[in-house]
Amino acid sequence: MTAIEIPAAAIAAYERNGAVCLRQVIGRDWLDKLAQGVETNLSKPGPYGKTYTKEGKPGRFFGDYCNWARIPEYRDFMFNSPTAALAGRLMGSRKVNLFHEHVLVKEPGTEEPTPWHNDQPYYFVDGRHVCSIWIPLDPVARETCPEYVAGSHLWNKWYTPQRFADGKEHPAQDANFEPVPDIDGHRGDYTILGWELEPGDCIAFQGLTLHGAPPNRTGTRRRAFSARWTGDDAVYVLRQGFMSPPPPKTGAPQIGAPMDSEAFPVVWRA
């Protein structure tokens, strides 16, 4: 596992904004391996695989997750790439647990946006040490890049999970959840981050950072692999109503306990 040097300014930006772009930190060999795994995933979706594009509509918006145990390229990346160490340094954590991976593909001409949401209300995890690293496998124009509301991870707002198929709310019942604000209708009220990306770049963001993504009306595929991690203060919980991914059927920790378990192994220590 080759170490990645992270500038102090990048760690500060992650802490301040809840999202940071890191340039050329994922090697070509790993990108090629992930691309091979994504093609396998597209041809043989797992039990959670979904196509969000309705029949007859252009393009294809595909999503799937929790396939690292059955797709060797994913497993190798999650256990042996330097990405877990990168997440650990950004979080300031002494150890990193593999949470899951999430693949999102928007083929050329896809009209569906990814609705504004923050990830952690979907998860069975409490704690501040929750980090996703979004890795594009294709060049990403600024107009198709995921966008992040700077500083929203510090609001301590837990928004009701949104359905990617139609942007409506999932049947989550947690009393602390609230409706997602109308970001697109009031963009001038927020500092919204987004970047033009090349393969090798990535975006790291915290679990409560509010984000969404535009359609892909370009002629270029937008394949992305999101590696999701937890750290020192993360604990296993069960929420009322909808959770994504669903809690594992076996190997999970006790409720209220650290994530360290068969289902969420520790893959990096400082």
N, C-alpha and C positions, 0 to 999 in steps of 0.2 A: 504494500500500500504506500504509494508515493505521497509525501506530504505536499500540501498546497499552502503557499505563503499568502496570508490575507493581510492587507494593509490595515493599520489601526483605524484609518479613516473609513474603511468599508465596514468594520465592526461598529464604529460609532454611527454610521448611517443606518445600519440595520437596527440598532437600538433606538435611534431617534425616529426613523420613518416607518419601521416595520417591514421594509423591503429594500433590497439593494441589488444592483446589477454587478456581477463579477465577470470580467472579460477573460476569455481564453484560459479557463481553468479545467475544462474537461477535455482529455486527450482524444485524438482521432481514433485510436484503437477502441476506446470505450464507446464512442459515438457509433462506430460501425457495429459493435456488438449490440448496442441498444436498438439500432435500426433493424438488425436481423430479428431481434426478439419482438419488436413491434409488428413486423410483417407476419410473424407466427401468430401473434395475438389477434391481428386483424382477420386472419384466415380461420383461426380457431379461438373464438372468444371464450372467456371463462364464464362462470355462473352469474357474474355481475355485469357482463358486457351489455352495452346498450348502444343503439343508433338513435340519436335524438332528432335526426332529420326525418320528416314525414315523407311517406311514399309520394313520388311525383315531384318533390322539391329538388332543387339543384344541390350538387355537392353531397357531402356526408359529414356529419358530426358524430364521431364515435368516441365512447369512453369505456374504460374497463379498469379494474383494480384488483389487488390481492392475488396476483398471479406469479409472484416471485418463486413460490415453491414448485411450480410446474413448468416454468419457462427458464431454462438454464442460464440464458444470457442475463435475465433480470437478477437471478440469484447471485451470479458472479459479481454483477455490478454492485448490488446492495451490500454484499459481504466484503468485497475486495477493492472496490474503487476508493479513491480518496475523499469521496463525497461525505461520508459519515464524519470524518475528521473536520471537514469544512463546516458542517452543521454544528459540531461540538464547539468549535472556536467561536462561531457567531453567537451561539446561545450562551457561551460562558459556562458550559457544562463540563463536568469531569468524566462523564460517560454518555454514550449515545446508544439508544435502542432503535432497532429497525421497527418502524410502525407499519408501513405498507408502501406500495408504489401505486401510482395512478397515471394511466396513459390517456391522453386526450388528442384526438386527431381531427383536424378540420381540413377536408379536401378542398381543392380550388372551387370557388363558386358557392361555398357554404354560406347561407344567409343567417343561420342561427347565432345569436350572441350567447356568451356565457353570462348568466345573470349575476348582478352584484351580490356578494355574500361574504361572510367570513367562515373559515373552515371548521373552527373548533366546535361550534354548536352541533355539527354533524357527528363529532367524534365522541367516543367513550373515554375521553382523557381530560383531566383537569391539571392545571399547572401552566406556568409561563414558558417552559422549555418544550415548545412544539414548533418545529421548523420544517418547511417544505423547500425543496430545491427544484425549480422548474427548468428543465433542460431541453432546449429546442434542437431538433435533429435536422432542421431546414432553416434557411435564412428567414427572418421574421421582420417584415416592415413595421414601422411604428404604428401604422393604422390597424394592424392585426395583432399587436402585442397585448398580452394581458396588462391591465391597468390597476394601480394600487393607490388607495387614498392615504397619503402620507400622514403618519401619526395616529391612524385610526386604531391601532393595536393598543394604544394607551387610553382609549376612551372607556375601557371596560364595558363595552357593549357586546352583547351576545344576540345576534340576529337570527330570527327564525329561518331554518334552512330552506333554500329555494330549489324547486325542481328545474333541472337543466332542460327538460323537454319543452316546458312552456313558461318558466319563470314564476309559477305560482308557488305558494308555500306548501311545504311538506306538513303532515299532521304531527308536528312536534308539540309537546304539551308542557315544556319546562316553563315555569312561571317567570323566570328571569329573561326569557327571550322577548324580543320586540321586533316590529316590522323593519325591514331594510329601508333606509331613507332613499329618496328619489335623487340619486347621484346624477344621472344624466340630465334631469330637469334643472339641476342647480350646480352645474359643473364649476361655475365661477366661485362658488362658496368653498371649494376644496382645492388643495394641492394634489394633483393627480399625476402619478409617476408612470412612465412607460418608456420603452427604449426600442431602438432598432438593434436587432440581434443577429449574430452569425453563429453557426455551429461551433461549439467550444465555449460560448458565453452561457451564463445561467442567471436566473433570478432566485434569490433566497428571500423568503418572507415568513413572518411569524403567524401563528395559528389564528390570531384575532384580527389580522390586517384585512380590511374590507377591500375586495377586489372583484373584477369581472373581466370579460374579454369580448372584443368586437367580433362581428362576422369575419369570414375570410373570403372577400370578394376578389382576391388576387388570383393570379394563375399559378401560384406556388403552393404546394402542400404545406400544412402547418402541423407537423408531428411533434409532440412534446411528451417527455417522460418526467413525471414528478416523483422524486424520491422524498418520502416523508419520514421524519425522525422525531423522537422524544428524548428528553434529557433528565437531569438530576431530580427536578421537582415534579415531574409528571407522575400522576397516579391514575389507576384504573377506576372508572366509574360507570354506572349504567344510568342513562337518562330516560325520562318519560317520553314515550312515543318514538319517532323516527330516529335512527342512527345509521350513519354510512361512513365506513363499511359497517355491516352488522357485527356484533360481538362474536368472537370466535367460539366455535362449539366445544373445542378442547384446548388445553394449554394456556388458558388465560390466568392472570394473577388474581388474587383475592380482591374484592371490592375495597377501594381505599388504599391498596398497596402499590408500591412502585411497579413500573411496567415490566421489570426483569422477569422473564418467563419463557417457556417454550415458544409461545406464540409471538413474543416480542423480544427476541434475543438482544443482548448487549453485543454490539459489533465494533465498538471503539471505546478506548479509555485513554485519558490524557496521560 
